[in-house]
Amino acid sequence: MTMHKTPSQPGAALTDPVRYPSGASAPVRTKRAFVLVLLTLLVPGSAQIVAGDRKLGRIALRVTITVWALALLTLFIALVNRSLLLSLATHPVGSLFIIVILVALALGWAFLFLNTLRIIRPALLAPGMRPIIAVVLAVSTVIGSGSLGYLAYVLNVSRNAIGSIFNAGPAIDPVDGRYNFLMMGGDAGDDRTGRRPDSLSVISVDAKTGESAIISVPRNLQNAQFSEGSPMRKIYPDGYNCGDECLINAVNTEVTNNYKDLYPGVADPGAQATLEAVSGTLGITVQAYVLVDMDGFAKLIDAMGGIRIKAGGWVPISGPVTDEANGIHGMPDGWIAAGDQHLNGFQALWYGRSREFVDDYARIARQQCVQQAMLKQLDPATLLTKFEDIANAGTKVVDSNISSNQLGSFMDLALKSKNQPVKRLTIGPPDFEASFSTVPDFDLIHSKVQETLASSNTPKASDAVVSYDGAATGAVMAAGPLAGSVTAGQLPSPSADFTPVTTTPDGTPITIELLNGLKAQGDEQGIRDLVATNGQCAPL
């Protein structure tokens, strides 16, 4: 019978250099050190089994095998029921449990690396190899234990952001097979009570396929209809009609100031009333809202590192209003040039909000373009390197009545939507004539909305480019009201193949000096002619 030698037996160090390296040659000791580090990185606990404390190694190896089994189970769930996995990761209790487990595993793995260093016995290594092994072990610790620690950190940041943005309200069910979310972009300045949403868009998503549509509602739409069951329907049974002041974006402020008692227990009565006005106007049930504060929006863009767009025309950063009656501003504080641009948060905010020298529909097109650019450029690398800044900015940007308990299923739906066709409809040019928002035909709106949601012959989201061509729209208008002659899905497809207008008709370059000179001369129409294409936009 062959007997295993112990340290007290002669020749043990020579016959078992892995466990007893003191008698081994320098190359063998170096090779042994690298192998032990690699074993700890790839199969935590195995280094202790072969060369250290076997009891510790067996415990660590059982944990490693358990983690592998859970990882395989997680992969299986991700393939068959991704929504369940996302719900667990976004649930307040579930995410906390995962964070605790990840931190425990990270600390345990770091301890194993330290124990591996003791097993290696650096004093036995050649002097030149000691710093190399130390660096290799440190890098391996960062790759292994550090990755788990960073994942726990990211999940904790996400958990805190979710808790700040989303509430603990009841889950919502799809209506007619769709989830409809109202996206509101609003200003919340010190001189305003509540936010005034200057951007209103409904994102409608098929609950099964993820196919989505974006329906934009102009801020100046009049006589908005409140949905059945809305408390405001009793105040305005025939629509929100009190003259030119009763625009749909004024609902928020009026309810916040005068009618919030009609919404007991509602966190944001103005936002809820606006949701009901959009629901009644479009003839669909909008179940939830997301309100984006425009000042915080600039911080989010900065956290992302800016956005890249192709601008069709010059956009002013408007100065203060000097002529209230005619809505004329003073000298612009700056300009965003036509062509390829990398916009910071301040510039992106003004690019999406400016409507000087053009109309609201050019602004809507630019807002949609900014949204597309954000989605396109919020890639994994950006998230990984700037996650905390983005998440912290998000808590200052977004408010919502979406339940945090349902966030996982909506995230899954968003992933399905990413490569699905996106249908678009604007309650104004180019889908309706420009005056339509003043005297809207709600039966026609309802018909077009249903047609848009039912249509499937649309461009893919990755190919869609938002643009507004006033001249082209005007040409169609001349033949008759666009709203009555063009059906959803047959509208002219926007294209990235446009040439930014950077010169005057006679070939003179458009510059800040030229535009400001026209402004100083009071030639507003001259500026309008030069910036008429600033609704054309494509994300880069």
N, C-alpha and C positions, 0 to 999 in steps of 0.2 A: 504494500500500500504506500502510495506516495504521500509524504507529509508536507504541508505548507510550512515554510520557514517563518519564524517570528523574528522581530528585531534582535532578540537575544541570541539567535542561532547564527553561527558563522556562515557568511556568504549570502545572507538574506538581502542585503543592499544590492548585491550584484545580480541576483536572480529576479528581483522585482523592482526595477528602476522607476516604475510609475508611482508606486506607493512609497518607496524608500529611495529617493534620488541621490542621496549623499555620495554613493559610490559610483554613480553613472558619469559618463563623460560630459563635457560642456555642451557639445551638439545635442546629445540626448536630452539634457536638462532643458535646453532652449526649445526643442521640439515638444517636450512634455508640457512646458508652460503655455505654448500656443494652443496645443490640443485641449488643455483644461479650460482655457478662456473660451475657445470655440464650443466646447461641450456645454458650458454654463450659458452661453448665448443661445444655442440651438435647442438644448434639452436641459433646462434648469434642474439641478439635482444630480445629474449623471456624473459630474466631476467629483462630487462628494462620494458617490457610490464606488468609483474606481480608485480614488486616491485620498479620500478624507474620511469624515464622519459618516459612516454608512447609515446610521439611524436618521441623521439629518437628511441625507440624500434620499432615503426611501420616502420620508414625509414630503420633501420637495417634489420628488418624481410623481407621487400620487396627485399632488396639486397640479403639476404640469399636465398630466394625462387628463385630469378633470377639466382643466381649462381648454385643452384641445377638443375634448368631447363637446363642451359648451360652444366652442367656436364653430364646430361642424353643425351643431344644432341651430345656431344662429344663422349660419349660411343657408341651411335648409328652410328655416322660417322666412328668410329674406326672399327666397325663391317662390315659396308657396303662399305666404301671407305677410308681405312687406308692411302692410298697414299695422298689423299687430306689433311688429318689431319697432316701428316708429312711434307707436302709441306708448309703448313701454319706455322708450328713450326720452320722450317728451313729458311723461307723467311726472308730477312733482315727487311722489314717493318712489316710483320706479327708477327715475333718474338718480335720486339720492342713493338708493341701494347700489346702483351700478357704480357710482362715484366712489362709495366706500370700498367696494370690492376692488376696483382699479387701484386705489391708493394702497390697499393692503398688499396686492400683488406687486406693485411697484416697489414698496419697501422691502418685501420679502426677496424679490429678485436682486435688489441692491445689496442686501445682506449676503446673498449667495455669492455675488461677485467679490465682496470683501473676504468671505471665507475662502474663495478660490485663490485670492492673492496670498492668504496665509499658507494654503496648501502648496502653492508654487514655490514658496521659500525663496524670495528674490536674492537673499544673501548667497545662495548657491549658484546663481547665474553669473555669467561673465559680465564684468563691469559695463561693457558697451551695450549689452542686451537689456540691462535693467530698465533704463528709461524707455526703451522701445516696448517692452512688455507692459510697462506702466501706462503708456499712451494707448496701446491696443486694448488693455483692460478698461481704461477710462472711456474710450470710444464705444466699446461694447456695452458698457453700463448705460451710456447715454442712449444708444440704439434700443436696448432692451427695456430697462427700468425707466429711463427717461421718456420713452414713447408712451408707456402706460400712464406715467405721471402727467404728461402733457394732454393725453386724451381725457383724463379725469378733470384736468383744469378747464379744457374746452367745454366739456359737458357741464361743468359747474357754471361757467359763464353763460352758456345757453340756458341753463335752468333758471338763473337769476333774471336773464332778459325775458324769458317766456313769462315768468311770474310778474314782471313789471308791465308787460304789454297786454297779455291776455288775461281774461277773467276766469272765474270758476263757475260760470253760468251753465244752464242746461245745454245738452247737445241739440243740434238742429238736424232736421231730416230734409232730404231732397224734395223738391216740388216739381212735379212733372218730369222726374228723372234728372233734375239739374240742381246744382248749388249756385246761387247768385250772390255775389259779394259786391258791395258798393265801395269803391275806392274814392276817397275824398282828399283833395289837397287843399289845405286851408291856411290862412294867415291868422296868427293869434297875437297880434300886436298889443302893446300896453293900452292903446286907445280904443280897444274893442272888447266887448263883453262876449266871450266865447269865440270860436273860430268861424270865419266866413269862408266856406268852401268855394274856391274859384275854379276847381277842377273836379268834375264828377264823371266817373266811369263805372259801369257795371261789368264785372268779369263773370261770365256765365260758363259753368263747367259741367259737362256731362258726368254724372256720378259714377258711371261704369267705365267709359272709354277715356275720359280725360279730355275729350275734344272741347275746345273753348272758343268763346266769342267775347269781344270787347265792344261795348256799346257806350259811346261818349254822349253825354248830355251837356249842352252849352249852359254856362252859368246864367245867361240872360234869358232863359226860357220863361215865358209868362204863362199864367193860368194853370200852373202845375196841378195835377189831380192827386188828391190824397187817397190812399188805398182804403178799401172797405175795412171798417174796424178801427181806423186811425182816429184818435181823439180830435185831431185837427179838422177832420171832415165835418164835425159839428160846427166848427167856427167858419169854415169855408166849404159849404156843401157843393158849390158850383165850381170849385177850383180856387186856387190861390190867386185871386184877381182883385187887386185894389189899385190898379193903375200901373204906371211904369216902375214904381218902387217894388212891386211884388214879383221880383225875379226869384227863381228857384233857389239861388244861393243865399237869399235873405231869410229863408225859412229857419235856418239854424239860429240866427241871432234873434229873430222875433220870438221863437219859442223859448229860448234861453231867458230872454228879458221879460216876457209877458205870460207865457203859458206852461211853464215847467211844472206847475201844480197838476196839470193834466196827465203827467207821467210819473206818478208816485213810485219810488223804488228803482227808477231808471237812472243809471249813472250819468248819462249824457242825453237829456231830453232833446236838445237841438239836433244832435246827430241822428237820433232815432226818428224824429219827425222828418228830417231830410230823407232818410231811408224810405219812409212811408210815402213821401212825395214822389220820389223816383219810381217806387213800385207802382203807384197808381198811374203815373205818366206813361211808363213803358208797358203796362198791362201784364207784368209778371210779379212774382213774389220774391222780393229781395230779402234774404234771411239774415244777413250780417253785414257789418261795415268795418272798414279799416280806414282810419283818419290819419293822414300824414301831415304833420306840421311843416310848413315850407321852410321856416328858419332852421329847424333841426335837419331838414332834408339836405341842406348844404353841408352840414357836418358829416352826414352819411356818405355823400359823394367824396368828401375829402378823405374820410376813413378808407374808402375804396382805392384812393390814389387818383381820383378823377375819372372822367369818361371820355371816350373818343367818338366823335361824330363827323359826318360830312354835312356841312351847312349849305343850303341853297342860296342864301342871301344874308346880308348884314342885319344884325339884331341889336337894337339900342338897349343900353342899360339906362333906363329912364331917370331923369331928374324929377324934382317936385312939380306938381301941377301948378301952372300959372294962370290958366284960363279954365275955371270950373265949368262954365257954360258950354264950352266946346271941347272940353277934355284935352286941352293942349298942355303939354309939359314944357318945362324950360329946357335949357341946354342939357343933352344927355351926359351922364357921368362917365360914359364910356361906350364902346361898341364891341360886339363879337363879330369878327369878320367872316365872310363867306369862305367856303373851302374846308379842308380837313383841319379839325380843331381838337385839341386836348383841353377839356374844360375842368377847372377846379369847381369846388362846391358853390362858391359865390356866382361864378359864370354860368354854371348849369342851372342854378336857381333862376337867374334872370333870363336865360335862354328859354326856360319853360314858362315863365310868367309874363314876359313882355308882350304887349299887344299894341304898342304905339306904332302908328303909321300903317298898321294892318288891322284885321278883324280877329274876333275870338277864335275863328276856325283855323287860322294859321297857327295860333297859339296852341290849340288842341292838338294839331298835328305835331308840333314840336314837343309837347308834353308826352305824347305817345312814343315819340322817337327817343326821348330821354329814358323812358321806362324800358324800352327795348335795349338801349345801350347798357343800362344797369344790369339787366338780366343776362345779356350776352357776355359782359365783361366781369361778372361776379363768378369767376371760375374757381376751381379747387385751389389753385396756387394763391390767388388773392385771399380766399377765405383762410387758408392755412397761415399765411404770413401776417394778416391784418385782422384776424378774427375778433380779438378783444375790442379793438377800436370800432369795428363794424357793429358788434353786438352792443357796446355801450352807446354808440350813436343811435342805434335802433330804438333803445329805450327812451330817447329824447325825441324821436321822430314819430313813432307810431302809437296810436291808441285804437283799441278794437273791442267789440263785444263778442268776439269769437271765444268759445270755451277752450281753455287750455287742455281739457280732457279729450277734445276732439281734434287737437292740432296734428297728431300723428297721422290720422286718416287723411287730413287735408294735405299734408306734406306728401303723402303717397300719391294723392291725386295730382298734385303739382308735378311730380316726377313723370307721371303718365302724360301730362299735358305738354311737357317740354318739347317733344318731337311731333306733336299733333298739329294739324292745320288750325290756324287762328282766323276766325271770321271777324269782320269789323263793320260797324255801323256808327255813323255820326248823325245826330239829330240836327243837321245843318249841312252846309257844303262839305264834301261834294255829293252827299247822299240826298239832301233836301235843299231847296232854294234858301237863299240867305235870309229872307224875311219870314221863314217858316217858324222860327222861335218866337216871333211876336204874336202870330195868330196860328198856333199849332192845331193840326187836325189829329186828335188823339186816336181815332179809329184807324187812320192811316199809319200812325206810329206803331200801334199794336200789331197791325198787319205786317209791317216791315220787320218788327222785332221777331215775330214768330217765323217769318220767312228766313231771317238771318240765322236763327237758332236751328232751323230745320235743314238749311242748305249745307252741302258737303263739298261743293265744287269751289274750293278756295285755295289760295296759295299757302304754302307752309310758313310757319312763324319765322323760320330762319331766312326765308326769302322775302318776307314782307318788309316793305319800307314805307314809312309814313310820309306822305307829302300832300301839300295843298297848293294847287295851281289855280289862282284866281282867274287868270285869263281863260284857261281851259274850261273851268266851271261856268264862267260867263258865257262862253260860246254855246255850251249846252243849254244854259238858261234861255238863250235867245230863241231856241226852238220850242220852248215850253217848260213848265215846272219839272225839274228833274225828279222830284219826289213821285210824280205820277207817271213817269215814263221809263224809269229804270228800276229793275227789281234787284233785291239783295242777291249777291253772288254774281251779278252781271255788271257791277260797277267797274269803272276803269281801274285796272290793277296798278297800284303804286309801283314805282320802279326806282332802283338805285342808279339807273343810267341817266342821270341828269347832270348838267354842267352848272356848277355854281356861278352866279352872276357876280363877276369881280370887276367889270368895266362898264362904263356908260355906253349908250348906243353908238357914240362916235369913237369908241375905243379907248377913251381916257380911263386910267385905273381909278376904281372907287377907293377912296382913302378916308381916314377919320377927318382929315382937314377939309376934304371936299364936302362930306356930310355935315360937319359942324358949320361950314361956311354957308351952306344952304339954309341950315337952321337959323343962323344969325341973320340971314336976309329975310326970314319969315317964309321961305319957300317950302311949305309943308308938302305940297303936292309933288314937288321935285324929288323930295326924299321918298315919298310913297312909291313913285315910279321906280326908283333905284332899288328899293328893298322889297318889292312886291313878291319876290320868290322866297322870302325867308321862312315860309311854311314847309318848304322842301327840306327833308332831312333823312339821313340814313345813319344807323349805328355802324361804326367801323370795327 
